[in-house]
Amino acid sequence: TTCSSSHCATMRFSCNLSTSKFHSFINRPTPFKRSPIPSTLISVPALALSARHSNTTFNKPRLVGSNKLFFHSSTARLVDSSTRASNITPMDSMDTEQLEEKMLRIPARPAPLVSLSTSISHTDLAELKATLDDESSVRDRVFPVAKAAATAASNAVHAFQCGDFEGGDVEIAKMHVHMAATIDEVESATDGWFLRGHPVISEAMEKCVSAENFGTFLTTGTLSRRKSFSRVNDEEYLCGVISLCHELNRYAVGRATVADSASVALCNDLVSDFFQKFLAFDFRNGNLRRRYDSLKYCVRRLESLLYELSLAPKLDTSMVTSGNSSGCAATGIEFGEDFEDMRRAMEAYDKTREDVIKRTRDVQKLAKQAIFALHRGTLEAAEVKLTEAQTLAAQISDDHLLSNPSLRQGSYSSAIEEFVEARLFQIWLQDGGGLIAGPSHPLFGGLKVQPVEYLGALADFTGEVGRFAVQSATTRDEEKVRASLACALTVQRVWMNLGLTGKLGKKEGELNTNVKKMESVLYDLSLVKATGRKVQAESTKDEPEGRQANGLDDDEA
């Protein structure tokens, strides 16, 4: 129920609480009765009640009567039954101390723990944001078109399954238009290879291959050759063929329902032939391998349909329509050469990919070793490791990535991210904690660091800065801890301004955690300083000769 009360002359509020809960809160056994508010009072917001009951809403303060302001003696809690208007004290009768005590209970404004002296090049940030905006605009243009192509392909398959060949042909024409527009947009974009492997586009291409082949099979009993899909890569084409097998399975069930064993047998021959061709492939773990594993169930289902039809030779075949079965005469399906060419191409690609993965392990390992060296303070050893890692990364790029840009994704990109992280940490330490290098810094060696790689490294870089802060805190070096926190806060501000989503957006949680940890470290240092503890161990030079700081002789140690 909704209750309103002005029992307290200084408050007027309305709350969405049940009568029982409301009365229990204010410790009154009976409901309030409405009473008029004195005309000389101003209502005071019940902040304490609002904090305890978030669903409670209060009327806004308003000045009534003679506009003379009064202050109630208690705003920390809702008044009980003993509180009356006699507890109201005119503000003009209070002295300065009373006003400070009762009215000015306002928390202090947050003061910055550190000054954001760490900087990132504004030019680099502007270029980075422009690149991200360009990629976002390309996605906004491409994804709707790709989804339209996928929708047209699905509609075409549905129309074919329902026997509406005219409607299916119309959808196929729409599909080709959207499919070509999608690939044109991707190829015209800068670094379009990165977008080409996106699931939205890959799944659309897969559906287009399946719909085109399904319509061709129902019309001619054959399939479209691989060269008909020259702008579709091998993996998308093979996934489309597997989707076709599932559609043929569904089609065969419908034909078996009307005892069209010839069409079922044709579907079984085609799917079984596909399955035999797929056995020659050595698929790596991934989407194609998972899709291939489902193909055996299509073969089993079609074989079961043929067996069940053979058990009923006298099944009534009067429902068989000649229109659907006339186009299913068995003809030669020449796709053996296409599959063999795809198998050889995929084997060569996998071999190159394995070489890239193997060599990038060394790049990533050297970058990690450089970070460890930087934490130990051996800057020269770290530079040697980073130079070697940079040389290896450049060789991999020249040998493989120029001809196969898609190989940059995965292991190579992760290794570059680790390398950039190490370089960022090195530059920050050498500059004394005042500079965060941008993606165009010369020490990156012209590796053409991608925005996603740089930003991923930038977020992980704050983790290394946090470890450096902990090390500095053990020696009670408050200045370095503050510099570390300033660096993390600068990165956090950059992150918020970019408004990242997806994989990079998830790193925001890690970044916030790193900031909180450094703030906690700085707080711990303030406690140590406030308690007056010794902030540094006694120097060993004060120990007697031949003794160490731990009190042991050299021989005992």
C-alpha positions as CSV (number, residue, x, y, z in Angstrom):
1,T,0.0,0.0,0.0
2,T,1.0,3.6,-0.3
3,C,1.1,5.6,2.9
4,S,1.8,9.3,3.4
5,S,2.6,10.9,6.7
6,S,3.7,14.2,8.2
7,H,3.9,13.1,11.8
8,C,7.3,14.7,11.9
9,A,6.8,18.3,11.3
10,T,10.1,18.5,9.4
11,M,9.5,15.7,6.9
12,R,7.0,15.1,4.3
13,F,7.4,11.9,2.3
14,S,5.6,9.2,0.4
15,C,6.9,5.7,0.2
16,N,6.0,2.5,-1.7
17,L,6.2,0.3,1.4
18,S,3.7,-2.0,2.9
19,T,2.0,-0.6,5.9
20,S,3.4,-3.3,8.2
21,K,7.0,-2.8,7.0
22,F,6.6,1.0,7.2
23,H,5.3,0.9,10.8
24,S,8.0,-1.6,11.8
25,F,10.7,0.7,10.5
26,I,9.5,3.7,12.5
27,N,8.6,1.6,15.6
28,R,5.0,2.7,15.7
29,P,2.2,0.1,16.3
30,T,-0.5,2.1,14.6
31,P,-0.7,3.9,11.3
32,F,0.1,7.6,11.1
33,K,-2.6,10.1,10.7
34,R,-2.1,13.0,8.3
35,S,-1.5,16.3,10.0
36,P,-0.9,19.7,8.3
37,I,2.6,20.9,8.0
38,P,3.3,24.2,9.8
39,S,3.5,27.0,7.3
40,T,6.8,28.2,8.6
41,L,8.7,25.0,8.0
42,I,10.7,23.6,5.1
43,S,10.6,19.8,4.5
44,V,14.0,18.1,5.0
45,P,14.9,15.1,2.8
46,A,15.0,11.9,4.8
47,L,18.4,10.7,3.5
48,A,18.8,8.0,6.1
49,L,15.5,6.4,5.1
50,S,16.4,6.7,1.4
51,A,19.6,4.9,2.0
52,R,18.0,2.0,3.8
53,H,15.0,1.7,1.5
54,S,16.0,2.3,-2.1
55,N,12.4,2.1,-3.3
56,T,11.3,5.0,-1.1
57,T,10.7,8.3,-2.8
58,F,10.4,11.6,-1.0
59,N,8.8,14.9,-1.9
60,K,11.3,17.6,-2.9
61,P,12.1,20.2,-0.3
62,R,9.9,23.2,-0.7
63,L,9.7,26.6,1.1
64,V,6.3,27.5,2.4
65,G,4.7,30.1,4.6
66,S,7.0,33.0,5.5
67,N,10.0,31.3,3.9
68,K,11.8,31.2,7.3
69,L,14.2,28.2,7.2
70,F,14.3,25.8,10.1
71,F,16.6,22.8,10.8
72,H,15.6,19.6,12.6
73,S,17.8,18.4,15.4
74,S,18.2,14.9,13.8
75,T,18.7,14.0,10.2
76,A,20.6,10.7,10.8
77,R,17.4,8.6,11.3
78,L,13.7,8.8,11.1
79,V,12.3,10.4,14.2
80,D,10.5,8.2,16.8
81,S,7.2,8.9,18.6
82,S,8.9,11.1,21.2
83,T,10.1,13.6,18.6
84,R,7.9,16.6,18.2
85,A,8.1,20.1,16.7
86,S,9.7,21.2,19.9
87,N,13.0,19.7,18.6
88,I,13.1,22.2,15.7
89,T,15.6,24.9,16.1
90,P,15.6,28.1,13.9
91,M,18.8,28.2,11.9
92,D,19.2,31.9,12.5
93,S,19.4,31.2,16.3
94,M,22.4,28.8,15.8
95,D,26.0,29.8,16.3
96,T,28.7,29.0,13.8
97,E,29.8,25.8,15.6
98,Q,26.3,24.4,15.6
99,L,25.9,25.1,11.9
100,E,29.2,23.4,11.1
101,E,28.2,20.4,13.2
102,K,24.7,20.0,12.1
103,M,24.4,21.4,8.6
104,L,27.8,21.1,7.0
105,R,28.2,17.4,7.3
106,I,29.3,17.1,3.7
107,P,32.0,14.6,2.7
108,A,35.3,16.0,1.4
109,R,35.8,16.1,-2.3
110,P,38.0,13.4,-3.7
111,A,41.6,14.6,-3.9
112,P,43.8,13.0,-6.6
113,L,46.3,10.6,-5.1
114,V,48.7,11.3,-7.9
115,S,49.2,13.8,-10.6
116,L,48.7,12.3,-14.1
117,S,52.2,13.2,-15.3
118,T,52.4,10.1,-17.5
119,S,51.6,11.0,-21.1
120,I,50.7,9.3,-24.4
121,S,51.3,11.0,-27.7
122,H,48.1,12.8,-28.7
123,T,49.0,12.2,-32.3
124,D,49.2,8.4,-31.8
125,L,45.9,8.4,-29.8
126,A,44.2,10.4,-32.6
127,E,45.5,8.0,-35.3
128,L,44.5,5.0,-33.1
129,K,41.0,6.2,-32.6
130,A,40.7,7.1,-36.3
131,T,41.7,3.5,-37.2
132,L,39.3,2.0,-34.8
133,D,36.5,4.3,-36.1
134,D,37.2,3.3,-39.6
135,E,37.1,-0.4,-38.7
136,S,33.8,0.2,-36.9
137,S,32.3,2.0,-39.9
138,V,33.3,-0.8,-42.2
139,R,31.7,-3.4,-39.9
140,D,28.6,-1.2,-39.8
141,R,28.4,-1.3,-43.6
142,V,29.4,-4.9,-44.2
143,F,27.6,-6.8,-41.5
144,P,24.1,-5.8,-42.5
145,V,24.8,-6.7,-46.1
146,A,26.3,-10.1,-45.1
147,K,23.3,-10.8,-42.9
148,A,21.0,-9.9,-45.8
149,A,22.9,-12.5,-47.9
150,A,22.5,-15.1,-45.2
151,T,18.8,-14.4,-44.9
152,A,18.3,-14.6,-48.7
153,A,20.1,-18.0,-48.7
154,S,18.0,-19.3,-45.9
155,N,14.8,-18.2,-47.6
156,A,15.9,-19.8,-50.8
157,V,16.6,-23.2,-49.1
158,H,13.2,-22.9,-47.3
159,A,11.4,-22.2,-50.6
160,F,13.1,-25.2,-52.3
161,Q,12.2,-27.5,-49.5
162,C,8.6,-26.4,-49.9
163,G,8.6,-26.9,-53.7
164,D,8.5,-23.2,-54.5
165,F,11.2,-23.1,-57.1
166,E,10.2,-19.7,-58.5
167,G,10.5,-18.1,-55.1
168,G,13.8,-19.9,-54.4
169,D,15.3,-18.6,-57.7
170,V,14.3,-15.0,-56.7
171,E,16.0,-15.4,-53.3
172,I,19.1,-16.9,-55.0
173,A,19.4,-13.8,-57.2
174,K,19.1,-11.5,-54.1
175,M,21.7,-13.7,-52.4
176,H,24.3,-13.2,-55.2
177,V,23.8,-9.4,-55.1
178,H,24.4,-9.2,-51.3
179,M,27.2,-11.7,-51.5
180,A,29.2,-9.7,-54.1
181,A,28.5,-6.5,-52.2
182,T,29.9,-8.0,-49.0
183,I,33.1,-9.2,-50.5
184,D,33.6,-5.9,-52.4
185,E,33.3,-4.0,-49.1
186,V,35.8,-6.3,-47.3
187,E,38.3,-6.2,-50.1
188,S,38.2,-2.4,-50.4
189,A,38.8,-1.9,-46.7
190,T,42.2,-1.4,-45.2
191,D,43.4,-4.7,-43.7
192,G,40.2,-6.3,-44.9
193,W,41.8,-9.8,-44.2
194,F,41.2,-9.2,-40.5
195,L,37.5,-8.7,-41.1
196,R,37.2,-11.5,-43.7
197,G,37.5,-14.2,-41.1
198,H,34.7,-12.8,-38.9
199,P,32.0,-15.3,-38.1
200,V,29.2,-13.1,-39.5
201,I,30.8,-13.0,-42.9
202,S,32.1,-16.7,-42.9
203,E,28.7,-18.0,-42.0
204,A,27.0,-15.9,-44.6
205,M,29.3,-17.3,-47.3
206,E,28.7,-20.9,-46.1
207,K,24.9,-20.5,-46.4
208,C,25.3,-19.0,-49.9
209,V,27.3,-22.1,-51.0
210,S,24.8,-24.4,-49.5
211,A,21.8,-22.7,-51.0
212,E,23.3,-22.4,-54.5
213,N,24.3,-26.1,-54.6
214,F,21.0,-27.2,-53.2
215,G,19.1,-25.4,-56.0
216,T,21.5,-26.7,-58.6
217,F,21.1,-30.3,-57.3
218,L,17.3,-30.2,-57.4
219,T,17.3,-28.7,-60.9
220,T,20.0,-30.7,-62.6
221,G,21.0,-33.5,-60.2
222,T,24.6,-32.1,-60.2
223,L,26.5,-29.6,-58.1
224,S,28.2,-26.3,-59.0
225,R,31.9,-26.6,-59.5
226,R,34.3,-25.0,-57.1
227,K,35.3,-22.3,-59.6
228,S,31.8,-21.0,-59.4
229,F,32.6,-19.7,-55.9
230,S,36.0,-18.2,-56.7
231,R,35.6,-15.4,-54.0
232,V,34.9,-17.9,-51.3
233,N,37.8,-19.6,-49.5
234,D,38.2,-23.3,-49.2
235,E,37.1,-23.6,-45.6
236,E,33.8,-21.7,-46.3
237,Y,33.1,-23.8,-49.3
238,L,33.6,-27.1,-47.5
239,C,31.4,-25.9,-44.6
240,G,28.8,-25.0,-47.2
241,V,29.0,-28.5,-48.7
242,I,28.5,-30.0,-45.2
243,S,25.4,-27.8,-44.7
244,L,24.2,-29.0,-48.1
245,C,24.4,-32.6,-46.9
246,H,22.2,-31.8,-43.9
247,E,19.7,-30.2,-46.3
248,L,19.8,-33.3,-48.5
249,N,19.1,-35.4,-45.4
250,R,16.0,-33.3,-44.7
251,Y,15.0,-33.5,-48.4
252,A,15.4,-37.3,-48.4
253,V,13.1,-37.7,-45.4
254,G,10.4,-35.8,-47.3
255,R,10.9,-38.0,-50.4
256,A,10.9,-41.2,-48.4
257,T,7.6,-40.1,-46.9
258,V,6.1,-40.5,-50.4
259,A,8.2,-43.6,-51.2
260,D,10.5,-41.8,-53.7
261,S,13.3,-44.3,-53.2
262,A,15.1,-43.1,-56.3
263,S,15.6,-39.6,-54.9
264,V,16.7,-41.0,-51.6
265,A,19.2,-43.2,-53.3
266,L,20.6,-40.3,-55.2
267,C,21.0,-38.2,-52.0
268,N,22.7,-41.2,-50.3
269,D,25.2,-41.7,-53.2
270,L,26.1,-38.0,-53.1
271,V,26.5,-37.7,-49.4
272,S,28.4,-40.9,-49.1
273,D,30.7,-39.7,-51.9
274,F,31.3,-36.5,-50.0
275,F,32.1,-38.4,-46.9
276,Q,34.7,-40.5,-48.7
277,K,36.3,-37.3,-50.1
278,F,36.4,-35.7,-46.6
279,L,38.2,-38.7,-45.2
280,A,41.3,-37.7,-47.2
281,F,41.5,-34.4,-45.4
282,D,43.5,-33.9,-42.2
283,F,41.4,-31.2,-40.5
284,R,42.9,-29.3,-37.6
285,N,40.8,-28.6,-34.5
286,G,38.3,-25.8,-35.4
287,N,34.9,-25.1,-36.8
288,L,35.5,-27.2,-40.0
289,R,36.6,-30.2,-38.0
290,R,33.4,-30.0,-35.8
291,R,31.2,-29.6,-38.8
292,Y,32.9,-32.6,-40.5
293,D,32.2,-34.8,-37.5
294,S,28.5,-34.3,-38.0
295,L,28.6,-35.6,-41.6
296,K,28.6,-39.2,-40.5
297,Y,25.2,-38.9,-39.0
298,C,23.8,-37.7,-42.3
299,V,25.3,-40.9,-44.0
300,R,23.8,-43.1,-41.3
301,R,20.3,-41.5,-41.6
302,L,20.2,-41.9,-45.4
303,E,21.3,-45.5,-45.2
304,S,18.6,-46.1,-42.7
305,L,16.0,-44.5,-44.9
306,L,17.0,-46.8,-47.8
307,Y,16.9,-49.8,-45.6
308,E,13.4,-49.0,-44.3
309,L,12.1,-48.3,-47.8
310,S,13.4,-51.7,-48.9
311,L,11.3,-53.4,-46.2
312,A,8.1,-52.1,-47.7
313,P,8.3,-52.9,-51.5
314,K,4.5,-52.7,-51.8
315,L,4.3,-49.3,-50.2
316,D,1.7,-47.1,-51.9
317,T,3.5,-44.8,-54.3
318,S,0.5,-42.9,-55.6
319,M,1.6,-39.8,-53.7
320,V,4.8,-39.4,-55.6
321,T,4.8,-36.2,-57.6
322,S,6.6,-36.4,-60.9
323,G,7.8,-32.8,-60.8
324,N,10.2,-33.2,-58.0
325,S,11.7,-36.5,-59.0
326,S,12.1,-35.9,-62.7
327,G,15.1,-33.6,-62.1
328,C,16.9,-36.1,-59.9
329,A,18.3,-38.5,-62.6
330,A,21.7,-39.7,-61.7
331,T,24.3,-37.9,-63.7
332,G,28.0,-37.6,-63.4
333,I,29.0,-35.3,-60.5
334,E,32.5,-34.1,-61.3
335,F,33.9,-32.7,-58.1
336,G,36.7,-35.1,-57.4
337,E,39.4,-32.8,-58.9
338,D,38.0,-29.9,-56.9
339,F,38.3,-31.7,-53.6
340,E,41.8,-32.9,-54.4
341,D,42.9,-29.3,-55.2
342,M,41.4,-28.0,-52.0
343,R,43.1,-30.8,-50.0
344,R,46.5,-29.9,-51.4
345,A,46.0,-26.2,-50.8
346,M,44.8,-26.8,-47.2
347,E,47.8,-29.0,-46.5
348,A,50.2,-26.4,-47.8
349,Y,48.4,-23.7,-45.7
350,D,48.5,-25.9,-42.5
351,K,52.2,-26.6,-43.1
352,T,52.9,-22.8,-43.3
353,R,50.7,-22.2,-40.3
354,E,52.6,-24.7,-38.2
355,D,55.9,-23.1,-39.2
356,V,54.5,-19.7,-38.1
357,I,53.3,-21.1,-34.8
358,K,56.7,-22.8,-34.1
359,R,58.7,-19.7,-34.8
360,T,56.4,-17.3,-32.9
361,R,57.0,-19.3,-29.8
362,D,60.5,-18.1,-29.8
363,V,59.4,-14.5,-30.2
364,Q,57.0,-14.8,-27.3
365,K,59.5,-16.5,-25.1
366,L,62.2,-13.8,-25.7
367,A,59.6,-11.1,-24.9
368,K,58.7,-12.7,-21.6
369,Q,62.4,-13.2,-20.7
370,A,62.9,-9.5,-21.5
371,I,60.1,-8.5,-19.1
372,F,61.7,-10.6,-16.3
373,A,65.0,-8.9,-17.0
374,L,63.4,-5.5,-16.7
375,H,61.9,-6.4,-13.3
376,R,65.4,-7.5,-12.1
377,G,66.9,-4.2,-13.4
378,T,69.1,-5.7,-16.1
379,L,68.2,-3.3,-18.9
380,E,71.0,-4.4,-21.2
381,A,70.0,-8.0,-21.1
382,A,66.4,-7.0,-21.8
383,E,67.4,-5.0,-24.8
384,V,69.3,-8.0,-26.3
385,K,66.3,-10.2,-25.9
386,L,63.9,-7.7,-27.4
387,T,66.2,-7.0,-30.4
388,E,66.4,-10.7,-31.1
389,A,62.6,-11.1,-30.8
390,Q,62.1,-8.2,-33.2
391,T,64.4,-9.7,-35.8
392,L,62.6,-13.0,-35.6
393,A,59.2,-11.4,-35.9
394,A,60.3,-9.4,-39.0
395,Q,61.6,-12.6,-40.6
396,I,58.3,-14.4,-40.0
397,S,56.4,-11.5,-41.5
398,D,58.6,-11.4,-44.6
399,D,58.5,-15.2,-45.1
400,H,54.8,-15.9,-44.7
401,L,52.5,-13.0,-43.7
402,L,53.0,-11.0,-46.9
403,S,51.5,-13.8,-48.9
404,N,49.1,-15.1,-46.3
405,P,47.9,-12.1,-44.1
406,S,45.3,-14.2,-42.3
407,L,48.2,-16.1,-40.6
408,R,48.8,-13.0,-38.5
409,Q,45.8,-13.9,-36.4
410,G,46.4,-16.3,-33.5
411,S,49.9,-17.1,-32.4
412,Y,51.8,-14.4,-34.3
413,S,49.4,-11.7,-33.1
414,S,49.8,-12.9,-29.5
415,A,53.6,-12.9,-29.8
416,I,53.6,-9.3,-31.2
417,E,51.3,-8.3,-28.3
418,E,53.8,-9.7,-25.8
419,F,56.7,-8.0,-27.6
420,V,54.9,-4.6,-27.5
421,E,54.1,-5.1,-23.9
422,A,57.8,-5.6,-23.1
423,R,58.8,-2.6,-25.2
424,L,56.2,-0.4,-23.4
425,F,57.6,-1.5,-20.0
426,Q,61.1,-0.8,-21.2
427,I,60.4,2.6,-22.5
428,W,58.4,3.6,-19.4
429,L,61.3,2.5,-17.1
430,Q,63.9,4.3,-19.1
431,D,61.9,7.5,-19.2
432,G,61.5,7.4,-15.4
433,G,57.8,6.6,-15.5
434,G,56.7,9.6,-17.5
435,L,56.1,8.2,-21.0
436,I,53.9,5.6,-22.6
437,A,55.0,4.8,-26.1
438,G,52.5,5.0,-28.9
439,P,52.0,2.4,-31.6
440,S,54.3,4.3,-34.0
441,H,57.3,4.4,-31.7
442,P,60.5,3.6,-33.6
443,L,61.5,0.9,-31.1
444,F,58.6,-1.2,-32.5
445,G,60.8,-1.7,-35.5
446,G,58.3,-1.2,-38.3
447,L,56.4,-4.3,-37.4
448,K,53.1,-2.6,-38.4
449,V,51.5,-3.2,-35.0
450,Q,47.8,-3.6,-35.3
451,P,45.5,-1.5,-33.1
452,V,44.1,-4.7,-31.4
453,E,47.7,-5.8,-30.7
454,Y,48.8,-2.5,-29.2
455,L,45.7,-2.0,-27.1
456,G,46.0,-5.6,-25.7
457,A,49.6,-5.0,-24.9
458,L,48.7,-1.6,-23.3
459,A,46.2,-3.2,-20.9
460,D,48.7,-6.0,-20.0
461,F,51.4,-3.4,-19.5
462,T,49.6,-2.1,-16.5
463,G,50.0,-5.5,-14.9
464,E,53.8,-5.2,-15.2
465,V,53.6,-1.7,-13.8
466,G,51.6,-3.0,-10.9
467,R,54.3,-5.6,-10.1
468,F,56.9,-2.8,-10.3
469,A,54.8,-0.8,-7.8
470,V,54.8,-3.8,-5.4
471,Q,58.6,-4.1,-5.7
472,S,58.9,-0.4,-5.0
473,A,56.6,-0.6,-2.0
474,T,58.9,-3.3,-0.5
475,T,61.6,-0.6,-0.4
476,R,59.1,2.0,0.7
477,D,59.7,4.1,-2.4
478,E,56.5,6.0,-2.4
479,E,57.4,8.2,-5.4
480,K,57.7,5.1,-7.7
481,V,54.4,3.7,-6.4
482,R,52.7,7.0,-7.2
483,A,54.3,7.1,-10.7
484,S,53.0,3.5,-11.3
485,L,49.5,4.5,-10.2
486,A,49.6,7.6,-12.4
487,C,50.6,5.4,-15.4
488,A,47.7,3.0,-14.8
489,L,45.2,5.8,-14.4
490,T,46.4,7.4,-17.7
491,V,45.8,4.1,-19.5
492,Q,42.4,3.7,-17.8
493,R,41.4,7.2,-19.1
494,V,42.5,6.3,-22.6
495,W,40.5,3.1,-22.4
496,M,37.3,4.9,-21.3
497,N,37.7,7.4,-24.1
498,L,38.1,4.8,-26.8
499,G,34.9,2.9,-25.7
500,L,36.2,-0.6,-26.7
501,T,34.0,-3.7,-26.9
502,G,34.5,-7.4,-27.6
503,K,37.8,-9.0,-26.7
504,L,39.4,-5.7,-25.8
505,G,36.4,-4.6,-23.8
506,K,36.9,-7.6,-21.5
507,K,40.4,-6.3,-20.6
508,E,38.9,-3.3,-19.0
509,G,38.1,-5.4,-15.9
510,E,41.8,-6.4,-15.6
511,L,42.8,-2.8,-16.0
512,N,40.5,-1.7,-13.3
513,T,41.8,-4.4,-11.0
514,N,45.3,-3.3,-11.6
515,V,44.4,0.3,-10.6
516,K,42.7,-0.8,-7.4
517,K,45.7,-2.9,-6.4
518,M,48.1,0.0,-6.8
519,E,45.7,2.3,-4.8
520,S,45.7,-0.4,-2.1
521,V,49.5,-0.5,-2.1
522,L,49.7,3.3,-1.8
523,Y,47.2,3.1,1.1
524,D,49.4,0.5,2.9
525,L,52.4,2.8,2.5
526,S,50.5,5.6,4.1
527,L,49.7,3.4,7.1
528,V,53.3,2.5,7.5
529,K,54.2,6.1,7.3
530,A,51.5,7.1,9.8
531,T,52.5,4.5,12.4
532,G,56.1,5.6,12.3
533,R,57.6,2.3,11.5
534,K,61.1,2.0,10.1
535,V,60.8,2.2,6.4
536,Q,64.2,0.7,5.6
537,A,66.3,-2.0,7.1
538,E,69.5,-1.1,8.9
539,S,72.5,-0.8,6.6
540,T,75.0,-3.6,6.7
541,K,77.8,-1.0,7.0
542,D,76.8,-0.5,10.6
543,E,77.4,-4.1,11.4
544,P,80.7,-5.2,12.9
545,E,83.3,-6.4,10.5
546,G,82.7,-10.0,9.4
547,R,79.0,-9.8,10.4
548,Q,76.0,-9.6,8.2
549,A,72.7,-7.7,8.8
550,N,71.1,-11.0,10.0
551,G,73.6,-11.4,12.8
552,L,75.4,-14.4,11.3
553,D,79.1,-14.7,10.5
554,D,80.1,-15.2,6.9
555,D,80.9,-18.8,7.6
556,E,77.6,-19.4,9.4
557,A,75.7,-17.9,6.5
